[in-house]
Amino acid sequence: AARRNGGAGARTLGRGLAGIRSLLRFLERRGLANAAGAAALRAPRQPKSLPKPLTASDAKHIVSIEGQLTEEPWIAARNAAVLTLLYGSGLRISEALGLAGADLASAADTVLRVAGKGGKTRLVPVLPVALRAIAEYRRLCPYHLDPKGLLFRGARGGPLNPAIVQRDMAKLRSALNLPDTATPHALRHSFATHLLGRGGDLRTIQELLGHASLSTTQIYTGVDTARLLEIYEQAHPRA
């Protein structure tokens, strides 16, 4: 309590508690202490750490096929298609990699039904640029894309592993000198933040992201009181 009152954060307190537990276990092995009580101590709740949004220009470059750092044209097209879905439709990486070969097979497929967390489904719009990226990937992919199989394939034709997307994104952010927070999930975060910044309302963004509660969306998009007041003043007839 004294350290918290002195300004120590939850992470600092958590590391200190871990050190105490480790020391007590060390002493217990030598018969000098009993570490049972330490196990009952509850670590302070850690604040949720959300990825910071990319700038619009950085996001556009990352999702472009020209921005990919691979010599294999079909893999560059695949990566661009996946990342465009994360930024353009706000999909989770698991949702994008879970798409079937029959999904988004036509330029007319401008709306996608997504099965999200907890089996909940939602409808998300698919931008023409995303449809073009997927069409280019289909054209270049050397493997047969069975309508009932997965759409995105790894280098050997199997399901694309999320770790591969994470790895390629790490290469991109290194080449562009972006911070470590520039992850695939940050593209989904950027989708929400950029929509809000251009006048999108929280309720619509909540539906697009598939959040169960509006409060989750508010935290996710980093909305502060000033921004909420600005929306209120612009929208309320008596403001």
N, C-alpha and C positions, 0 to 999 in steps of 0.2 A: 504493500500500500504506500509506503514511504517513497519507493522508487517511482511509482505511478504519479504520486503527487509532485514528485520532482521533475516530471516531464518525460519520463521514459515511456516509449511507445510499446504497443502490444508485441511487436516482433522482438524488440530488445528484451522485454520481460520473458518472452517465450524461450529465447536463446539462453537467458540466465537460468531459467528453470531446468532446461535440458542439461546444462552444465552441472547443476546441483544433483540431479538424478544420476548422471554418469559418475560423479564423485562418490555418491552414496553406494552405488552398485560396486564400485571398485573397493571401497572400504568393507562392504559386506562380504566380498569374496575372501577378504583377509581376516574375517571375524572381528572387525573393529566397529561395525555399525549394523543397524537393521534398516534396510531400504524399503520396507513394506509401506511405510507412511508416505514416502515420496510418490509412490504410484497413485495414491489417492488425490494428490494435488492436481487441480485442474488448470490447464494452461489458459492464458487469456485468449479470448476470441480474436482471431486475426481479421483485419479488415479485408474486404474483397478487393482484389487487385484486377482492374479491368484494363484491357489493352487501349492504348491511346490511338485515336484515329489518324490515318495518314492524310496528307493534304490531297486535294482533288487531283492535282497534277501528278503527284507520286503514284496515286492509286491507278490513274489512267495508264501510266507508263508500265507499271508492274503487270497489269492484266493484258497488255498488248502482246501480240505474237512477236513483234520486233524486239520487245524487251526481254524475251526469254534467253537464257544463257546455255543453250544446248545446240549441238551441231546436227542433231536428228530433227528434221523438219516436222515429223509427225508428233514427236514428243513435245516440241515447242508449241505446236498447235493444241495438243492435249492440255498442257499446263495453262496456256492462255484461256482455254475454254473453262477449265475448272475455276481459275481465279476470277474470271469474269462473272461466273455464277455467284461466287461469294460476295463480290462487290456490287454486282448489278441487281441481284435478287435477294441478297441478305441471307443466303443459305449457310447453314453450318457445314463444315467440311464433310461430316459423316452423311449429311443429306445429299450433297453434291455427288459424293462417291457412291452413294446408294442408288443413283438413277439407273434405270434399265435401258437396254438398247432401243426399246420402243419409244422412250421419252424424247421429246423435243426433236422428232425426226423430220418435221416439216416446218417451213417458214410460217405456217399458219398457227403453230403451237405457241401462242403468245402468253398463255397462262399455264402454270404448272401446279399440279396437286402434289404437295409435299407431306410425307409422313414424318412428323417431328418427334420431339421428346414425349414419352408417355403414350405413344401411338396416336397422338392428336394430329389431324390433318388440317392443312391450310392451303389456300390458293395464293400464289405469288405471281406477279407479272414477270415476263421474260423479255428483256429488251432486244430489239433487232440486232444489236451488236453482239449479244450473247448467242443468238441463233446463228449468226454468221460464223462466229468462232467455233461453235459445235459442228456446223456443216463442214468447215474446213478440216476440223479434226477427223470427222467421219471420212472425208475424201482421202486423207493422207494415211489413216490408220492401216497398218499392214494386216490386221487381224479381222476376222469375220465378227461383226457385232450382232450377236443373236438378240432378237427383240426381247427375249425373256432373260437374257444374261445381263451382266453389268455393262454400262456404257463405257466407262473409263478403264483402260487397261494399262498394266505395267509394261515394262520393256520386254518381258518374255511372254506377254499375252494374258497373264493372270490378272486378278483384281488389283487395281491401283491402291497401294498402301498409303494411308495418310502420312506416314513418316517420310515418304518420298516427296510429297507436296511440301511438308515442313522443311525438308532439306533444301529443296530447290528455292523455296522462299528465302531461306537463310542466305543462299548464294546471291540472290537478287538484292537483298537489303545491304549485303556487304559491298556489292558493286556500286550501289547507289548511295552508299554512306548513310544508310538509314539506321535508326536505333533498333535495339533488340526487340522492342515492342512491336515492330512491323512484322507481324505473323499472319498466317492465313486467317485466323480469327479476327485480327485487327481489320481485315477487309470487310467483314460482316459489321463490325463496330463502325467503320467508316461509312458504310451504307446507311446506317441509322442516323449517324451524326450529320452527314451531309444532307440527308432528306430533311431533318429538323431545321438545319441552318437555312434551307431554301423555302421554309414555310410549311413543311409537312407537320401534321398534327400528331400528337403522341398516341392517340387511339388507333389511328391508321398504322403507324409504325409498329405498335404493339401487335396488331394482327399480322403484319408482314413478317415480323420476327418470330411469331408463334409463342409469345410470352403469355403465361396464364394470367398475370396481373399487370396493371398499368404501372404500379410502383416499381416493378422490375425493369420496365422499359425506361422509366424516369432515371433510375440509377444507371442503367446501361448506357444511356446516351449522355450522361453527365450533365443533365439539365440542372441549372442553378436557379435560385430565386429570381435573379434579374431577368433571365430568359423567360421564365414563366410569366413574370409581370409584363414583359414586352408583348408576349402573345396575347395576354389578357387585354392590354390597352389597345391592341390592334383589332381584336375581334369583338369585344363587348360593346354593344350599342350605346351604353351610358358612360363609357370610359372617356 
